[in-house]
Amino acid sequence: MTVTWDNEELTIGGTATLIGDPPNIMIGSAVGLSFMDFIQNMTLVSVVIFIVVQGVLVALYGSKLKTTPELQDKVMRLNAKSQIADKALLKKCLGVIFFTITLFTLHGALGLETATAALTGAGLLLLLTYTRNEAMIAKVLSKVEWLAIFFFAGLFVLVGALVETGVIKAMAAEALALTNGKVPMTAMLILWMSAIASAFIDNIPFVATLIPLIQDMGQMGLSNLEPMWWSLALGACLGGNGTLIGASANVVVASLAAQHGKQISFIGFMKVAFPVMILTIIMANIYIWIWHL
């Protein structure tokens, strides 16, 4: 039962910053929203949602979160320092992480793209840890998520084709007709549509499609697009909590649970997670309505 609790904390936390979840990175890069823009507009509501969800899950599972003195003693005897194989490398990595986070924080003021900040950190770490060891290089390259990289490449080609053929513009026109072009109604539509869709399909392709759709809405006369971006970010990130396949974190946690003898079914997960997700979207709805509309 603790698996669901941990998973909810993880995915809600990712909503808070530009680099916390892929949809946020995509939205920030497409629109020009900075790291600090996300901190100012997403962190507070994420913290409030986190606290409320934690309270709900404690109420549901608090009495079941029990252990034994033997297991507690086993955990207390673990030595974290023994897991550090290379202290010099650890210090270099921590320094580069601090430098990269600083770049993310200041990239708007410095006129840098978020990709530039990330690649600068990666390039610096490569220089600091330079090696001619071919086996080590091959090992590092094998850890790169090549499938994800090519997935994104193909995805953006597909979305670009939809934009060029006018499909996205037609969808934007239908959405505006449905809401009569009213900003509050359009923001709510995007929030709830992205949340429900993200619960049952991966949120990355959905966000990739919605970004040009919202941009087309602006070209059609929608006066204020800012609430749309925050609605999309909140809906896509929080909506993924609704089902087992809604976010990659859910699948990973279920896999880890299965390895330890705890099977989590799709329906079993959804019975708990979907109502909690709806609660978080209601909270996000209130936040958007009060602060951005």
N, C-alpha and C positions, 0 to 999 in steps of 0.2 A: 504493500500500500504506500510505502514511503516513496516508491518510484514515481508515482503520479505527482506527489508533492514536490519532489526535486525538479521534475520536468516543468511544472507550472512556473516555478521560480525562475528557471533558466530562460524560458521563452519570453516571459514578461520583462525580465531584465534587459533582454536584447532590444526591446522597443525604445529604450531610453536615449540612445545615442546614434549618431550617424553611422558608426561602424559596428553597431551591435547586431544588426540583422541585414542580410542582403537587400531586401526591399528598400530599407533606408538609404543604403549606399546608392542604389539605382535612382531613387527619387532625388537625393541630394546632388548627384552628378548631372542628372538631366535638367534640373531646375536652377542649380547654382546655390542651393542651401548649404550653409557652412556647418561645421561641427558645433559651433556655439549656438546656431539657430536651433538645432535639435536639442541641445542641452536646455535652452530657454523654453522651448515649446513642448518637449516630450518627457523630460526627466521627472518633473513634479507629478504629472498625472500617472506616470509609470510607477513611481514610488507609492502613491496612494492606492493604485490598483493592486500592487504587490502586497501591501499590508492587509487589504481587505481579503484578497484571495488566501493569504496565509491564515487569516482568522477562520475562514470558511473550512479550509483543509484541516486545521487543528481541531475544529469542532467535529469534523467527519471522522478523522483518524487518530485524534489525540490519545484515546484510550487504547489503541492498538499498537502505539509506538513504544514497545517494551523490549528490553534486552535482559541479559543475565550478567551477574558480576564477572563470570569467567570471560565473556566476550568484551566487557568493558576493560578488564585487565589486559586482554590481548591487544586491544587498540592502544592503550596507554603505553605499552611496551614497544610500540613501533618507533623506529628512529628515522625521522625524515631526512636527516643529514646523510645517512648511509646511501640514499638514493641519488645523491649528487656525484656523478662520475667524473666531471671535469669542472672544477670550481672556477678556473680562469675563463672558460667558455661561458659559464653561467653569468659571471660579472659582465662580460661583453654583451651578452644578450639582454640583460637587464638595463644596461646603459643605452643600448639601441632602442629598446622598447620605450624607455622614458623619453628619448629624443623624438621618436616617431609620434608618441602621444602629444608631445609639445607641438610638433608640426601640425598635427590634426587640429589642435586647439587654436593655432594661430594662422592656419592656412588661408582663411578669409582675409585677414589683415595683410598677409604677405602676397596675396594674389595668386596662390597656388591651388591647383586642383587636388582633390583628395587622393587621386591616383598617384600624383607626383609625390605627396607625402609618404604614401605607403611604399612606393618603389624606391624612394630615397633611403628609407629605413632598411629595406631588403638589400639594396646595393651596398650600403655601408656595412651591414653585417657580413655580406659576402667578402668584402675587402678585409675586414678584421679577422675573418676565419679562413682566409685563403689557404688552399691545400692543393698539392699535386697528386694526392692519393686517389687514383682512379676508382678504386672500390668504394671509397667514401662518397665521391661525386655521384657514382651510379646509384648508391643507396639514397642520397638526398633527392636526386631526380625522380626516383621511383616513388617518393612520398608525395610528389606534386599531383594534385587532383586534375590530371589531364582530361578525364571524362567531363568534369565540371566545366573546364575551360572551353572545350569544344561544344559542349551543350549551350553555353552562353553565346558563343560565336554563331551557332546555327539559329538560336532563338532570336537574336537581334536581326539576323538576315530575314527571318520569317516576319517579324514585326515590321521591319522596314518595307517589306513587300506589301503588307496589309495597308501601311500608310500610303504608299505610292499608288495602289490600286483604288484608293478611296473608301475601303471598307471601314477603317477607323473613323473617318469623317462622317460616314453614314450612321455609325453607332453613336457618335457624339450628338448628331442631330436628333436621333430618336430619344436619347437620354434627356436632352434639353426640352424636347416636346413633352416628355412625360412629367417633367417638373416645372413646366412653363417658364423655364429660364431663371427661376428663383434660386438665389445662392443658398439659403438655408436648406431647402428641399433637395437641391443637387448634392450638397455636402453630406446630408443624411443618407441619400441613396448610395453614394460612393462608399460611405463607412459601412453600411450594412451589407451591400452587395459584395464588397471586398472581403468582409468577415466571413460570410456564409460560403462564398466561393473558395476562400483560402482553407476552410476547414475540410474540404473534400478534394481539392486539387492543390498541387504545389503552388505557393503564393508567388514564386518568382516569375513564371510565364504570365500569370494574371496581371501582376504589377507592370511587367514589360508592355502589356497591351494597354493598360489603363493610362500610362504616362502620356503617350501621344494622343489618346482620346481626350484627356483633360486639357492638353495644350490646344487641341482643335476647338474645344468649348470656348477657350479664351478668344480664339480667332473669330468665333461666331457671335461674340458680344457678351459673354459672361464676364461681369465686371471685376469680380474678386476671386482669384484662383487660390489664394493662400489657404483658406479652410479646406479646399479640395485635397491639397497635398498632405496636410496633417490627418485628414479623414482617411486617406488612402494608406498612409503609414500605420496608423493605429489599427485600422480594419485588417490589413494584410498581416501585420505582426501578431496581433492578438487572436485573430481568427484561426491561425494555425494551431492553437491550443485545443480546438474543438474536437478533433478526431485523431486517431492513431496515425493516419497518413497525412495529417495537415501540415506537419513540419518535420524536418529531418531529425530534430532533437527527439521527437516522440518515437520515431522508428529506432533510433540508437538506444534509447533507454529501454524500450521493449525488448530489443535484442540482448542487452546486458542482463535484463531481468530473467529472460529465458535461459541464459547461460548459468544462472544461479537457481534454476528450478522454479521460477515464478513466471507463469504464462499470463500474458495480458491480451485479452481478446479485443477485437475491434469494438464490439457492442459493450463489453465491460468498461473499456476506456471511455467510450462516448457517453455512457450513462452518467459518469461523474464529470468529465471534462466539458461536454457540450453546454450543460447548464451554467457551469462556471464561466465558460467563454461568453455566453450571452450576458451574464452579469457584468463582465469586464467591458463589453461593447456598450451596454447601457451607461456605464460610468464614463466611457469615452464619449458617448453621445452627449451627455450632460456637459462634459468639459468643453467639447467643440462648440456647443450652443452658447455657453456662458462666455468663453474667452475669445472665440473667433468669429462669432456671428452677430 
